[in-house]
Amino acid sequence: MEHSAPPQSGIKSAEKPGGIKLPFGRYSLLLEPRVIVMVVLMPILYITSAFIGNDWCYIVPCLLLATLMVGIVLPLIEVCSITCSCMVPQRNSNTGQQEIILRAWRLPLFGLLSDLVPSGYLSAEMHLLKKTWSSKKKERAVLPLPLVLQSLRKGVEVKLNAPSLGRGVYQVDSLEIATCFPFAVAWWTRRIPLTQAANESNSITVLPPLVQMSGNFHSRLTATITRAGNSTQRWMQQNKSTTLKGLRPFTERDSLNQIHWSSSARTGKLLVREFEIESLPDFDLMLDLTLDWNDEQFNLACTSIYALAHYGHQMGFSPQLRFEPSIDWAPLSEALADIPAGLAGEELAAEMLARVNPLPPSMMKCYHEDMAE
């Protein structure tokens, strides 16, 4: 078994305008545009050969016919003789990159025909179901697997790093294999249902990206605004200790009294004293699911909240993640019911953020009715 880098054109790129796609249940046939050209040329060449009366001219339409027959029948035999399965050992990820183990082997009936019906350039796609608010309706997602299987004579197991997925919880639905070997005139595709797709081990949880936050915004949460005449100033009321933390570059927010003149003169740039903060304010996080979010805005909000939760736990706090509607609301509680037990802190926040979405209009109506009661 050999495998190579992903091809420049796969199943998706083969579906060009002008191609003919014929579905047959779990199988489908995609005829390339060149097939139409070959079908049109065959009778023309055959009639021309009849008028010329040269037996050698009959070879050309015969070759075209043989190419069509082999190019359509052989890929069908190949996808019928091969079956695949996959496993997702990595349960969740912050980056969306997933490790997938793909197993491919020949069915016993065709095992002895491996030399007569060789396997070449077998591509694969994984079909996933993304969890939504409604348990009866799930969004479909297609995950192209970055490999091409060649010369499959025995069973093989390949570890893949699948492309990134968006934030959410996915379940493996089926695996789709396709090939156009050997003449690339027709693509035969076979969808193989994965019987263990409903198992928890085959679910993929993509957490929001983890972004490391830096800065001094947390120490400025206690800032108060005072008005003096027509001017407005923001005064930092922080409890600073007398312990010197170090020196840092001067900013426009710093007082001139904090400048360390000797160090500034030695380095040639203004440096100020930085003292330890005796106490920093604790904070909680709130995500409103009732707002009119689009997908990009909501994913950015989840990423920001996860970054703040991670920052808070690094600072020794325990910021609580709250939602609007409340987590006690039945649909939201049901959406979070499959979170593994025993999680707490930022791990729990990440799992919750992976499962929530803005409320659709139908659920907004139910929410307002529940609130009115």
N, C-alpha and C positions, 0 to 999 in steps of 0.2 A: 504494500500500500504506500503510495506516495501522495503528498499533497503540496500544493504550490500556493503562491500569493494570490490574493483575490483578483479575478479577471477585471479588465477595464469595462467590460459590458457583461452584465448578468441577466437575470430573469427580467428585471424591470426594463433595462435598456433594449431587450429584445422585442418588447411590445411597441413596435414602431407604427406610425400612422400608415394605413394601407394593409396591415397584416390582418389575417383572419383568425379569430379565436373561437374555438368550438369547445364548450364545456360538456363533459360526460360524467356527471356526479363528482366523485373525488379526483377524477382525471380531467385534464384539459389539454387541448391541442392548439398550438399557436403556429400558424403557417406564415413563414417569412414572405415578404413581397416578391422575392425572387421565384417563389413557387408559382405565382401567377404568370410570371414571364415564361417559365419553363412550360407550363400547361398551354400557353398560347403558341409557343414556338413549335411544340411537338407536332400538331396537325399540319402546320405550315410546311415544316421540313419533310414530313411524311408525304404530303401531296406533291411537293417539289421533286422528291425522290422518285415518285411514281411517273411523273412526266419525263424526267431525265432518263429513267430506265437503268440507272446504275445501282447495282446491288450494294456497293459500298456506302452509298448515301443513306441507305436505310439504317446504318449503324448509329448515326447521330441521334435520330429520334428514339432509337432503342436504348441508347445510353442515357438519354434524359429520363426515359420512363423507368429504367432500372435505378437511376439515382433517386428519383422520387419515391419509388417503392422501398428501397433500402433506407433512405433518409427518414421515412415516416414510420416504417415498421420496426426497425432496429431500436430507436429510442424508446418505443412503447414496450418492447420486450425487456429493455434494460430497467426502466422504472418499475415494471412489474416484478422483476427478479430481485430487486434490492429493497430492503427495508431499513429503517433507522429508528433510533430512540435517542433521547437526550436527558441530561440530569443537570440541575443547577445546584452545585454544592455551596455556593456563596449565597447566603440568604438576603443580605442587604448591603447597600453601598452608598457612599456619599457622592461618588463621581458618576454613577450610572453605568460604569464599566462592569460587566458581568462575566464571570468565568462559567463556561458551559462545556460539558463533556458530551460529545457527539459520538454515538456508536453506529456503525454501518456494517451490514453483512448481507450475504446472499441467502435467499430462501432455499430450503433443502431441495426443492424441485429443480432449481436452476443451478445448483452448486456444481454439477458435473458439466454444465455448459459454459463455465466461466471463460474457457479458452475460445469457444465459438462465438460467444456474445460478450466481448470485453466491455468493461466499464470505463468510460472516459469522460472527464469534465462534468462530473455530477455536482451541481450547485444546490445549495440548501437555504431555506428561509424558515424562521421560527415565527409562528403566529401566536400572539399573546392576547389576553383579555385584560383590559385595565379596569380596576374596580371604580365604580361611580357611586353616587348617592343611592340609586335604585339597585337593589340586589338582583333584580330580574333583567336589567339592561346593563351591558358592559361594553365599553368602547374597545374596538379592535386596534391592535398595533402590530406592525410587521417589523421583524428584526432580521435584517440580512446577516447571514453568518459569513465571516470573511475567510472563506477557503474554497478550494476546488478539489474534489476528490478525483484521483486518477488511478487507473489500473487496479481496480478493486477485485482482488482474487480471494482474499480471506477477510474475515471480520477484522475491523479496525476500530480503535478508540482514539479520538483526537480531542485535545483540550483547546478551547477557543476563548479569546477575549472578545466578547461581542461588543458592537458599538454602543454608544451611550444611549440610555433611555431617560425620559423625563421623569420628574418627581411623581411618585405614585406607587400603587401596589398592583402587580401583574400576576396573572396565572397563565401557565403554559397551556395552550389550546391544541396546537397541532404543528407538525413539521412538514414542510413542503419541499420535495426534491424535484429537480428538473434537469433535463439533458437534451442536447441537440446533436449528440455524437452519432455518426461520424461526419456528416456532410453539412450540418448547420442549416438545413432547409426547413426543419420543423422542430419545435420545442414541445416535448411531452412533459407534463407536470402531474405529479401525484401528491395528494395531501394525505398524510398519515396521522390520524388522531392519536394523541398520547393519552392513554387510559389513566395515567397517574397525575394528570394535570390538576385535579382537584385537591391533591395532597398538599399539606402545608410545606413539605420539603421542596415542592416544585413551584412555590410562589417566589416572586422576586419583589423585594421592597427597595425602592430607590428613595433614599432620604434626600432632603434638601442639601445643596452643596455647603460644605463647612468653610466659612470665610473667617480668617483670623482678624479680629478687630484690634486696632491700636488707637492711641490718643488719650486725651484727658477729659473726654466728655462726661465720664461718670463722676469725676470730682466737681463738676460744674452743675450738677443737678440741683444743688441747693441755692443756686444764684437767685437773688431777688432784684427787682427793678425799683429804683427810686427816682423820683422826679424832682428836679431842682430848677425852678423857673420854667423856661421853655425847653430845656435840655433834659434828655433822658439818659441815665447812666445805669449800668448793670454792675452791681457790687457783689463780689464773691465772698460769701460768708462761710468760710471753711475753718474748721478747727485744726490749725497747723501746730505740730509739735515743734520743739526747739531742736530736734534732731535733724542735722543737715544731711539730706539725701545725696546731694551732688550739685553740679553746675550744669546749666543748659543754656542754649542760645536765647538771647533776649527776643521777646515778641511784643507786638504793640499792646497786648493786654496786660503786660507786667508793669509793676510800679517801679519808678526810678530808685526807690529805696532798696530794692532787692538786688541791684546791680553790684557785682563783685568787681570793684574797680581795679584791684591789683592784677587779678587774672585776666580782665579785659585788656589792660594795658600790655600784658605779656603776650597775649595771643593776637591782639590786633582786632578783636571783635567783641561786642558786648556780650557778657555772660551774666546770668542771674543765679542767685541761690535758690535751690529747690529743696523744700522741707518735706518731711514725711507728713502725710495726712493722718490725723488721729482716727477719724471715723469717716466712712463713706456711706452715703444713703443707699439703702436697699431698694430694689425695684421689682415690679412684676411686669409681665408682658401681656398684651391684649391684641387679638386678631378678630376683626369684625367680618363675619362671613356674609352679612346681609348687604354689603356695599356692592356697587356695580363694577366689579373687577373684570378686566380681561385676563387672559391666560398669562401674558408676560408680566403684568402688574402683580398678579397674585403670587406667581412663582418668585418674583423679586421680594415680595413681602415675607414669604416663608423663609427665604434665604436670610433676610435681614433679622428676622425674629430668632432664627436658629443661631446666628452669629452672636446676637445679644445674650441668648441663653448660655452659650458656651463661654462668653466673656464673663458673665456673672458668676458661673461656677468656678472659673479660674481665679476670680477675685475672692472666693470663699463665701459667696452668697448662694441662695437657693431661690432664684426667680421663678415664680409660678406662671405657667402659661394658661391664660383664660381665653374663652371664645365668646362671641356673640352670634348666635344664641348660646345659652349656657350648656355646659357639658351634660347637664341633667335632662336636656331636651331629648326625647326618645330617638328621633332619626340620627342625631349626632352621636348619642350614646351607642346606637347600633353600628354606626360607621367605625367607631373606635373599639368595638368589642373584640376584634381579633388581635389586638396588641398582645404580645407575649407577656405573661405574668412575671413579676419580679423586677420590672424596669422602673427606674426612677431618675430624677434629675434631667440632665440634657438628653440622655438616651430616650427617656419617655417623651420629651418634647419633640425630638426628631421623628419618632414613630407617629406621633399625633399629627405633625405637620405633613407627613407623607400621605396621610389618609383624608385630610379635609380638602374641600373645594368650595368655591362660592355657591351659595344657595341658588338653584335654578328658580325661575318664576313660579312654577307649580308648588315648590316647597316654601317659597316666600309667602304664598297665600296661606298655606297650612300654618306656618309659623305665626303670622299675624292673627289668624283665628285662635290659635292656642293662647297667644298673649291676651287676646280680648276676653277669653274665658277666665 
